[in-house]
Amino acid sequence: MDPLDRIDEIIAMVEAARSVPMSRTNFMFDRGEMVAILDELRAELPGDLRRAAALLEERDKIIDAGKREADRIISEGESEHARLVSVNEVTVSAEHEGARIVAEARAEAQRLREEVDDYVDTALANFEQFLTRALASIERGRDKMHALREIGTFQGEDERPLPF
């Protein structure tokens, strides 16, 4: 199950939980069931983290391939430029053509870098949103667990006689 679906399931459980008597904000639920669901969620998260790392690795490979291609294109452009410059009657034309090829290669390399950066940024932003929601859900679950723990402590104190 997708971790976001798992978080939605936990939220639905919390929303459907019975309220503690005389309280509007505190509720009761099966601790074992909640711990089991949170354990499953924890087990699913490393897979998502691995996917994010794979995305970063793929981004680096694409950037490296783009750099190599840009370097190759620039090298070809410079070679072509040098060859054309050596011919006296086309010297001016060769300089312009070589400069154009180099400029196109650099522009193409920059465009590829920007596309890859946008793709990776979008993927990482989506993953960041997922993690933020997961952490918020976990924090809410922990807060509610602590609140239930406190309620249990107060109930134990009610059984002792009052000191006055």
Disulfide bonds with the S-S distance in Angstrom:
none
